[in-house]
Each structure stands twice: as structure tokens, then as C-alpha cells.
Amino acid sequence: MRAHDRIRREDVGLNLSDVNGNRRRLGFTGAALVALLAALLLALGGGEPPRADAQGVARVQPQKKSPKGKKLRSVIAISNNWDGTIDFADAKSFKVLKRINAIPDYRERMSELMLDPVSLAFFLAVRVLIGEGHDQFVDDAFLHPNGRTIYVSRPSFADVVAIDLRTEQIKWRFEVAGVRADHMAISDDGSEVIVSASTGNVGQVIDTKTGQLLREFESGDSPHETNYSKDGKLLYHASIGRVYLPTDEAQLDTTKGQAFFQIVDAETMEIIKRVNFKEKLAEVGYPNMSRAVRPMALSPNERWLYVQLSFFHGFVEYDLKNDKVTRVIHLPVADHIKHLPKTEYLLDSAHHGIALDPKGKRFCVAGTMSDYAAIVSRRKPENYKILPVGPKPYWSTNSADGKHCYVSVSGADRVAVISYRKRKEVASIPVGDHPQRVRTGVIVNKFLRD
């Protein structure tokens, strides 16, 4: 048990089992947060920074120069949210090459929080209401195409930082609107990153050279995932609403706030299209489904959108040209959660993670509450293969070559490597505490050597 966990349990008296099992029923109001703050202000004291060691990390083997003349290595970047670390695994061998600390400024940030009661209250709220009793130090991380910098969104610190991969120190820090940072996206040329400011209700575009805000676009409540179109001219964006509230039944859905899918002009920030999935599903005979769009995938021609929705075990196909739902794909529900109240779902997620292979033939789906990954035929979705991967699979990403998908199994601290062709797990990557987002990219090879 880490030092900062001992502080929470023994000195503060915060029952983490209650938080994990029934976190949204805690009903935190502003007054309750102030009361919690009063109890924690002296006891928390900053704690000890999470460990960022690299035990069990494989040694890096020399690599020949890439065709462009640069010594770059293709890697998988895995964000360990509760650890505050990022693991880099080789894209061919799947061996972990290096682990870096994504919160080298931990003590500085905690010192600031100790002097700002309001910010500390929100920091604790993220821990209790969203982090299952843990601080959220790394949600998402993208590598620059030159392999020299990684950009990291840090929910609990409400910021995005650029980390120099040579020195492993922070180059710049951007404080997001509101009090929590979430998913990100990066432009093809690496000149911009976009962060979802999940309580600021905006997506913010950041200059990767300077860390300065370039522009921003309006979102719904709790902006979530953003993807660039292939030509970089559009943004596909979704919001999920206030998933930390306990009002999970259909008739109370409006209390979750505004949640929708939208298409945004990447340059002007104009909202070109906005879709309310609750309304669109009701039109085709599926009333009382959630409007909250979780992870998404797009067909290769970007006409067809595939979205996961809160509480739904499966995904929805949407025709972007004709603006209508065309298919609702149901996937199995594990026996142990068939009668589980909605308030017990993990931040309203039934499934959280979907990828479509580059040829547009098969999906790789993370069945979060049912503890499986599924390979699903796009043409015949009833032709699926269920792969038990362990507790809380939380994200799905294609490999750079499109042959595999990577599923973060956050409850088992590993990433499952699944072959699309073989429809089975072919490797397992042991990583840090609570892996979430998994991204692909390159790193200058010499930076991987200790």
C-alpha cells in the first residue's frame, strides 16, 4: 500500500470500499465538500508521490535507422491513471521498455492545493466521485510525431503538460477551463492537441510548441472524446453528461445535463452538426435510452458512426449522411451484473472502448462491466467472439499496423493484445496501476535507454 493511500484510510477515515461500491450515492454538495476539506486539510498534508519505478522493464535492443533517417522506435503508450505513470511498450514484441513519471511536479501541485481550499475541495471531489477513491493523475497521453515529447492530460490537477522525453521534465503546463481534464486528440502534424475540459464544458485547442490556448469550441456537459477527421478539417466530438450523479433512470435523464455528439469545424470552431441520440433512437423504436455518447468509432469513409452509450451493452450505428440510426447492436451481459442497479455501474458505463479495424471489417469492443473484450463482425454483428480478459476493460485502440487491438484491463493492471484475424488474445502487457487510455506513436530510441 502506498503512503498516500495509508493517509486516506487511517488519518482521514475515508472508507474506500464504500466509495468503490456506492460512490455516486455519496451525494456530495458544495457544503459536503467543504466539510470533507476541513477534515482532510491537516491530515492529507501532501502525502508521498506515487511510485514511478520501472521494475521488470525489458532492456532496449539497438534499432536500425528508420527510412527517414531518424532512430525512432514504434511504441505503445499506456496511461496508468492512478499511478501517475506512462509505460512504453515495443509495438512488435509488446515488451515494456520504459516507465516515466507523468507527475514530476507532484509536490509543487499539492503545495498549491494546500493553499487553495476551493481547489483542494474539487481535487478531493474528483477522487471520491470519479476516481473510485483514487486520484486521477494520467487520463490520456499522445506522442509528438518527432518522438521527443509526450502530451499528458491530468484530471486531478486539471491540466495538460508537455513532457520532454529526453529529460523527463515538464516543458510547459496548461490549466484547463474548470477543474478536471479528460480525453485528448492530436493533429497529424503534432502542432495541436485538444483536451476535453470536463467541467468547463469546452474542448480546448493547445499549441504544442508553446502550451498556449489557440481556440476552443462549445460542448455539452462533461465533454469526452474528440477525433480528427482524416483530412484534419473536422472534429468528431461527444459529451457524456454528469455521470457522477445518481439520477440514472430514464425519467431523470435530463438531470444529467446536456449530452450529444457533434461535428465541429477544426479551424473556425463552428458546430456544423449536433445529434441527440436519445431522440434519434426513440424515432426508430428505442425509447428511454441514454443520450450520452461514450467512445466512438468511424468507418473508413467516415460516413458511418459507431457509438457506445451509457448503460447500453453494445453499440449503435448511425448514418451521418442521412442523419438516422440504422442498427442497434446488442452484446452479451454477464450474469453477475444482469440485475445490478444502474447506480452501481462504473460512471454510467456498460461498455467503454470501441475500435474498428482499418479495413472496416471488425470491431474490438471493451465490455467494461461484463469483464470481456469482443471481436464483432461489422457486416454480421451477430457473429462475435467473446474474450474474457479480466476486470474492468476500459479502452480499445488499434495497433499502428491495424492487425491488433489493445484493450486496457484496468482492474488487472494489464493491456490485452488481441489479433483481429485470429479473434483471440495473443499477448499481455503488464503495466502500472489502473491503465486507461492506450495510444500508439514513436519515440527517439536513445530516450528509452536508462
NUKOL-139269 format. One record per residue (C-alpha): residue in one letter; x, y, z. Coordinates in Angstrom, 2 decimals. Layout:
BEGIN
> a; X; Y; Z
...
This chain:
BEGIN
> m; 0.00; 0.00; 0.00
> r; 1.36; 3.40; -0.97
> a; 1.91; 6.13; 1.59
> h; -0.85; 8.41; 0.28
> d; -3.34; 5.51; 0.47
> r; -2.46; 4.99; 4.16
> i; -3.16; 8.65; 4.84
> r; -6.61; 8.41; 3.30
> r; -7.63; 5.29; 5.17
> e; -6.15; 5.79; 8.63
> d; -5.89; 9.52; 9.18
> v; -8.94; 10.66; 7.25
> g; -11.26; 7.74; 7.87
> l; -12.47; 7.62; 4.26
> n; -13.91; 4.17; 3.61
> l; -12.66; 3.28; 0.14
> s; -14.84; 0.18; -0.08
> d; -17.90; 2.38; 0.32
> v; -16.57; 4.74; -2.32
> n; -15.94; 1.92; -4.79
> g; -19.22; 0.15; -4.21
> n; -21.57; 3.08; -3.97
> r; -19.67; 6.19; -4.99
> r; -22.45; 8.20; -6.63
> r; -24.83; 7.77; -3.69
> l; -22.48; 9.84; -1.55
> g; -24.38; 12.89; -2.80
> f; -21.58; 15.43; -2.47
> t; -22.80; 19.02; -2.41
> g; -20.67; 22.11; -2.07
> a; -21.26; 22.09; 1.69
> a; -20.27; 18.45; 1.98
> l; -17.07; 19.11; 0.10
> v; -16.19; 21.93; 2.47
> a; -16.81; 19.61; 5.42
> l; -14.59; 16.96; 3.87
> l; -11.97; 19.59; 3.20
> a; -11.93; 20.61; 6.86
> a; -11.29; 17.00; 7.88
> l; -8.56; 16.49; 5.30
> l; -6.68; 19.75; 5.31
> l; -4.25; 18.78; 8.05
> a; -4.39; 15.03; 7.60
> l; -3.63; 14.93; 3.88
> g; -0.55; 17.08; 4.09
> g; 0.51; 16.31; 0.55
> g; 1.40; 12.67; 1.17
> e; 4.10; 10.87; -0.77
> p; 4.19; 10.96; -4.56
> p; 3.08; 7.74; -6.25
> r; 5.83; 5.40; -7.27
> a; 7.18; 5.77; -10.78
> d; 9.67; 2.91; -10.78
> a; 10.42; 0.68; -13.74
> q; 10.73; -2.73; -12.13
> g; 10.62; -5.62; -14.57
> v; 11.23; -3.35; -17.57
> a; 12.93; -5.01; -20.52
> r; 16.25; -3.72; -21.79
> v; 16.14; -1.88; -25.11
> q; 17.86; -3.51; -28.05
> p; 19.59; -1.37; -30.68
> q; 17.45; -0.49; -33.68
> k; 18.39; 0.49; -37.19
> k; 17.57; 3.90; -38.53
> s; 14.08; 4.40; -39.88
> p; 13.62; 5.19; -43.60
> k; 13.52; 8.88; -42.71
> g; 16.97; 8.65; -41.19
> k; 15.86; 9.07; -37.59
> k; 16.34; 6.47; -34.90
> l; 12.70; 6.14; -33.93
> r; 11.02; 3.21; -32.27
> s; 7.32; 2.41; -32.65
> v; 5.76; 2.10; -29.23
> i; 2.50; 1.74; -27.36
> a; 1.96; 4.48; -24.77
> i; -0.16; 3.26; -21.84
> s; -1.52; 5.76; -19.31
> n; -1.60; 4.43; -15.74
> n; -4.14; 6.79; -14.23
> w; -3.86; 6.03; -10.54
> d; -0.07; 5.59; -10.63
> g; 0.66; 8.81; -12.46
> t; 2.97; 6.95; -14.82
> i; 3.19; 6.08; -18.51
> d; 4.52; 2.76; -19.77
> f; 6.06; 2.47; -23.22
> a; 5.87; -0.98; -24.79
> d; 7.52; -2.08; -28.02
> a; 4.97; -2.29; -30.83
> k; 6.40; -5.60; -32.13
> s; 7.47; -7.56; -29.08
> f; 4.94; -5.97; -26.67
> k; 7.68; -5.80; -24.04
> v; 7.64; -2.78; -21.71
> l; 10.72; -0.72; -22.48
> k; 10.43; 2.16; -20.06
> r; 8.19; 3.80; -17.50
> i; 8.16; 7.56; -16.91
> n; 6.73; 9.65; -14.13
> a; 3.96; 11.88; -15.50
> i; 3.69; 13.93; -12.30
> p; 7.27; 15.06; -11.59
> d; 5.74; 18.25; -10.18
> y; 3.55; 16.34; -7.70
> r; 4.82; 18.13; -4.56
> e; 4.54; 21.54; -6.18
> r; 0.95; 20.89; -7.27
> m; -0.01; 19.53; -3.84
> s; 1.55; 22.51; -2.10
> e; -0.56; 24.82; -4.25
> l; -3.69; 22.85; -3.38
> m; -2.97; 23.11; 0.34
> l; -3.05; 26.90; -0.01
> d; -6.29; 26.98; -2.01
> p; -9.25; 25.43; -0.14
> v; -11.63; 25.67; -3.08
> s; -9.24; 23.93; -5.50
> l; -8.47; 21.29; -2.88
> a; -12.18; 20.62; -2.43
> f; -12.54; 19.97; -6.16
> f; -9.38; 17.80; -6.14
> l; -10.98; 15.65; -3.44
> a; -14.28; 15.59; -5.30
> v; -12.55; 14.12; -8.36
> r; -11.05; 11.46; -6.12
> v; -14.32; 10.47; -4.48
> l; -16.90; 10.95; -7.23
> i; -14.93; 9.94; -10.32
> g; -11.68; 8.25; -9.27
> e; -13.22; 5.45; -7.17
> g; -11.30; 6.72; -4.16
> h; -8.10; 7.35; -6.13
> d; -6.52; 10.45; -7.57
> q; -6.57; 10.59; -11.37
> f; -3.10; 11.56; -12.50
> v; -2.96; 10.42; -16.15
> d; -6.04; 10.11; -18.31
> d; -4.65; 10.45; -21.83
> a; -1.23; 10.81; -23.47
> f; -0.16; 11.46; -27.06
> l; 3.34; 11.35; -28.54
> h; 4.56; 14.03; -30.91
> p; 5.41; 12.62; -34.37
> n; 9.07; 13.55; -33.84
> g; 9.24; 11.20; -30.85
> r; 10.66; 13.82; -28.49
> t; 7.66; 14.98; -26.45
> i; 4.55; 13.47; -24.92
> y; 1.43; 15.46; -24.02
> v; -0.48; 14.32; -20.96
> s; -3.91; 15.22; -19.57
> r; -4.03; 15.02; -15.77
> p; -7.61; 15.06; -14.41
> s; -6.88; 15.66; -10.73
> f; -4.51; 18.53; -11.49
> a; -6.89; 19.97; -14.13
> d; -4.13; 20.45; -16.67
> v; -2.24; 19.28; -19.72
> v; 1.54; 19.08; -19.62
> a; 4.23; 18.55; -22.25
> i; 6.97; 16.22; -21.01
> d; 10.40; 16.20; -22.66
> l; 11.21; 12.53; -23.23
> r; 14.95; 13.17; -23.01
> t; 14.92; 14.88; -19.61
> e; 11.52; 13.56; -18.42
> q; 10.77; 17.05; -17.16
> i; 7.81; 19.32; -17.90
> k; 8.29; 21.78; -20.76
> w; 5.00; 23.61; -20.30
> r; 1.77; 23.34; -18.35
> f; -1.70; 24.40; -19.48
> e; -4.53; 24.76; -16.94
> v; -7.85; 23.72; -18.46
> a; -11.17; 25.51; -18.06
> g; -12.96; 24.19; -14.99
> v; -11.50; 21.70; -12.55
> r; -10.82; 18.48; -14.49
> a; -9.03; 17.44; -17.70
> d; -10.14; 14.39; -19.68
> h; -9.62; 12.83; -23.14
> m; -7.35; 14.36; -25.77
> a; -6.66; 14.27; -29.50
> i; -3.59; 15.30; -31.53
> s; -3.34; 16.66; -35.07
> d; -1.44; 14.60; -37.64
> d; 1.44; 17.07; -37.75
> g; 1.61; 17.29; -33.97
> s; 1.13; 21.05; -33.93
> e; -2.02; 20.96; -31.79
> v; -3.59; 18.89; -29.05
> i; -7.20; 19.11; -27.99
> v; -8.28; 18.47; -24.41
> s; -11.80; 18.00; -23.11
> a; -12.28; 20.31; -20.14
> s; -14.85; 18.12; -18.47
> t; -16.31; 20.68; -16.06
> g; -15.61; 23.70; -18.28
> n; -17.89; 22.24; -20.99
> v; -15.47; 23.14; -23.77
> g; -12.89; 21.47; -25.96
> q; -9.64; 23.46; -25.89
> v; -7.05; 23.51; -28.68
> i; -3.47; 23.94; -27.42
> d; -0.32; 24.90; -29.34
> t; 2.14; 22.06; -28.71
> k; 5.18; 24.36; -29.04
> t; 4.12; 26.96; -26.51
> g; 1.34; 25.40; -24.44
> q; -0.87; 28.39; -25.25
> l; -4.60; 28.23; -25.94
> l; -5.31; 28.69; -29.65
> r; -9.09; 28.39; -29.70
> e; -11.94; 26.42; -28.15
> f; -15.36; 25.05; -29.01
> e; -18.56; 24.66; -27.04
> s; -19.57; 21.19; -25.85
> g; -22.26; 19.66; -23.70
> d; -21.84; 18.71; -20.05
> s; -18.69; 16.65; -19.45
> p; -17.01; 16.79; -22.87
> h; -15.45; 13.40; -23.51
> e; -13.88; 12.03; -26.69
> t; -12.63; 14.01; -29.73
> n; -11.30; 12.62; -33.02
> y; -9.89; 14.43; -36.04
> s; -11.25; 13.59; -39.48
> k; -8.74; 12.05; -41.91
> d; -8.18; 15.40; -43.64
> g; -7.93; 17.22; -40.32
> k; -10.70; 19.65; -41.20
> l; -13.37; 18.31; -38.86
> l; -13.61; 17.22; -35.26
> y; -15.92; 14.42; -34.15
> h; -16.74; 15.14; -30.54
> a; -19.07; 13.80; -27.85
> s; -20.14; 14.70; -24.33
> i; -21.39; 12.29; -21.67
> g; -23.29; 14.43; -19.15
> r; -22.87; 14.40; -15.40
> v; -22.04; 10.72; -14.98
> y; -21.19; 11.19; -11.31
> l; -24.82; 11.96; -10.39
> p; -27.06; 9.10; -9.09
> t; -30.08; 10.06; -11.24
> d; -29.66; 7.13; -13.61
> e; -33.22; 6.19; -14.51
> a; -34.60; 7.28; -17.89
> q; -37.17; 9.69; -16.47
> l; -34.41; 11.55; -14.63
> d; -32.05; 11.66; -17.60
> t; -32.37; 15.43; -18.00
> t; -30.70; 15.99; -14.63
> k; -27.52; 14.64; -16.21
> g; -27.28; 17.82; -18.26
> q; -26.73; 18.19; -21.99
> a; -25.00; 15.32; -23.80
> f; -24.68; 14.86; -27.53
> f; -22.46; 14.05; -30.49
> q; -21.28; 16.95; -32.61
> i; -19.17; 17.72; -35.68
> v; -17.01; 20.82; -35.36
> d; -15.02; 22.80; -37.93
> a; -11.43; 22.31; -36.75
> e; -10.36; 25.80; -37.78
> t; -13.32; 28.06; -37.06
> m; -14.74; 26.03; -34.14
> e; -18.20; 26.29; -35.71
> i; -20.55; 23.48; -34.68
> i; -21.67; 22.01; -38.00
> k; -23.89; 19.23; -36.69
> r; -25.27; 18.19; -33.32
> v; -27.03; 14.87; -32.67
> n; -29.19; 13.94; -29.68
> f; -29.02; 10.14; -29.65
> k; -31.88; 9.79; -27.19
> e; -34.20; 11.43; -29.72
> k; -32.74; 9.59; -32.72
> l; -33.13; 6.21; -31.01
> a; -36.72; 6.98; -29.99
> e; -37.50; 7.65; -33.65
> v; -36.60; 4.05; -34.55
> g; -38.34; 2.36; -31.63
> y; -35.77; 2.55; -28.85
> p; -37.18; 4.97; -26.25
> n; -35.60; 5.64; -22.87
> m; -32.01; 5.01; -23.95
> s; -29.29; 7.38; -22.82
> r; -28.19; 10.37; -24.86
> a; -24.62; 10.14; -23.51
> v; -22.10; 9.13; -26.17
> r; -19.17; 7.18; -24.78
> p; -16.25; 6.07; -27.01
> m; -16.88; 6.11; -30.75
> a; -15.50; 4.69; -33.99
> l; -15.86; 5.83; -37.59
> s; -15.99; 3.81; -40.80
> p; -13.01; 4.27; -43.15
> n; -15.05; 6.60; -45.40
> e; -16.35; 8.50; -42.34
> r; -19.98; 8.07; -43.34
> w; -20.91; 5.65; -40.58
> l; -20.52; 6.44; -36.91
> y; -20.50; 3.78; -34.21
> v; -21.13; 4.91; -30.65
> q; -21.37; 3.35; -27.21
> l; -23.99; 4.86; -24.90
> s; -24.29; 5.00; -21.14
> f; -25.78; 1.80; -19.63
> f; -26.01; 0.05; -23.02
> h; -24.30; -3.31; -23.59
> g; -23.46; -2.93; -27.24
> f; -23.24; -0.06; -29.71
> v; -25.26; 1.94; -32.22
> e; -24.67; 2.50; -35.94
> y; -25.52; 5.97; -37.23
> d; -25.68; 7.17; -40.84
> l; -24.06; 10.62; -40.81
> k; -25.22; 11.34; -44.37
> n; -28.90; 10.69; -43.74
> d; -28.89; 11.53; -40.01
> k; -30.53; 8.40; -38.69
> v; -29.87; 5.33; -36.57
> t; -29.54; 2.31; -38.85
> r; -28.63; -0.52; -36.46
> v; -28.61; -1.20; -32.72
> i; -26.14; -3.98; -31.89
> h; -26.68; -5.85; -28.63
> l; -23.83; -7.75; -26.99
> p; -23.96; -10.18; -24.05
> v; -24.43; -9.11; -20.46
> a; -22.50; -11.06; -17.84
> d; -24.63; -13.00; -15.35
> h; -23.15; -11.21; -12.35
> i; -24.45; -7.80; -13.49
> k; -27.80; -8.70; -15.07
> h; -29.68; -7.48; -12.02
> l; -27.23; -4.79; -10.96
> p; -28.85; -1.38; -10.28
> k; -27.78; 1.34; -12.67
> t; -26.34; 3.29; -9.75
> e; -23.70; 0.55; -9.43
> y; -22.41; 0.96; -12.99
> l; -18.94; 2.46; -13.31
> l; -19.60; 6.12; -14.11
> d; -22.64; 5.02; -16.14
> s; -20.50; 2.82; -18.41
> a; -21.72; -0.58; -19.55
> h; -19.16; -0.69; -22.36
> h; -16.29; 1.78; -22.61
> g; -13.99; 1.24; -25.56
> i; -14.57; 0.56; -29.26
> a; -12.23; 0.37; -32.25
> l; -12.85; -0.58; -35.89
> d; -10.00; -2.14; -37.85
> p; -8.62; -0.01; -40.73
> k; -10.37; -2.17; -43.33
> g; -13.71; -1.59; -41.62
> k; -14.45; -5.27; -41.14
> r; -14.29; -5.96; -37.40
> f; -14.82; -4.11; -34.16
> c; -12.88; -4.55; -30.94
> v; -15.18; -3.73; -28.03
> a; -14.39; -3.34; -24.33
> g; -17.25; -4.80; -22.29
> t; -16.39; -2.87; -19.15
> m; -18.99; -4.13; -16.68
> s; -19.01; -7.68; -18.09
> d; -15.22; -8.16; -17.95
> y; -14.74; -9.13; -21.58
> a; -13.47; -7.91; -24.92
> a; -15.43; -8.77; -28.05
> i; -14.41; -9.04; -31.68
> v; -17.53; -8.23; -33.69
> s; -18.14; -8.57; -37.44
> r; -19.30; -5.28; -38.93
> r; -21.29; -6.97; -41.70
> k; -22.84; -9.62; -39.43
> p; -22.63; -8.31; -35.86
> e; -24.31; -11.46; -34.52
> n; -21.02; -13.13; -35.45
> y; -18.98; -12.10; -32.43
> k; -16.31; -13.71; -30.30
> i; -16.28; -13.03; -26.56
> l; -12.85; -12.97; -24.90
> p; -12.81; -12.94; -21.08
> v; -9.96; -10.57; -20.28
> g; -10.47; -9.77; -16.61
> p; -11.94; -6.97; -14.51
> k; -12.92; -3.62; -15.96
> p; -11.66; -3.43; -19.55
> y; -11.68; 0.31; -20.10
> w; -10.40; 1.26; -23.55
> s; -9.79; -0.15; -27.03
> t; -7.27; 1.13; -29.60
> n; -5.97; -0.20; -32.91
> s; -2.30; -1.00; -33.35
> a; -0.43; 1.22; -35.80
> d; -0.46; -1.54; -38.44
> g; -4.13; -2.34; -37.82
> k; -3.52; -6.03; -37.13
> h; -4.25; -5.90; -33.40
> c; -6.31; -4.00; -30.93
> y; -5.12; -3.08; -27.46
> v; -7.61; -3.33; -24.60
> s; -6.66; -1.83; -21.25
> v; -7.81; -4.17; -18.47
> s; -7.76; -1.57; -15.73
> g; -8.78; -3.88; -12.90
> a; -5.92; -6.26; -13.65
> d; -3.21; -3.67; -14.46
> r; -2.50; -5.05; -17.90
> v; -3.17; -4.47; -21.59
> a; -4.57; -7.33; -23.67
> v; -3.21; -7.57; -27.22
> i; -5.90; -9.09; -29.44
> s; -5.50; -10.29; -33.02
> y; -8.31; -9.22; -35.35
> r; -7.65; -12.11; -37.74
> k; -7.31; -14.82; -35.10
> r; -10.00; -13.32; -32.85
> k; -8.00; -14.15; -29.76
> e; -5.61; -12.61; -27.26
> v; -2.02; -13.11; -28.41
> a; -0.07; -11.17; -25.75
> s; -0.44; -9.46; -22.40
> i; 1.42; -6.34; -21.28
> p; 1.81; -5.88; -17.51
> v; 1.60; -2.18; -16.66
> g; 1.03; 0.21; -13.76
> d; -1.97; 0.90; -11.56
> h; -5.26; 1.31; -13.46
> p; -4.32; 1.64; -17.15
> q; -6.83; 3.66; -19.14
> r; -6.04; 5.30; -22.47
> v; -3.71; 3.43; -24.84
> r; -2.16; 5.28; -27.80
> t; 0.42; 4.48; -30.48
> g; 3.37; 6.55; -31.66
> v; 7.15; 6.75; -31.90
> i; 9.99; 7.70; -29.55
> v; 13.60; 8.58; -30.28
> n; 15.24; 5.28; -29.47
> k; 18.03; 6.66; -27.28
> f; 15.47; 8.21; -24.93
> l; 14.35; 4.71; -23.99
> r; 17.74; 3.86; -22.54
> d; 18.19; 4.49; -18.82
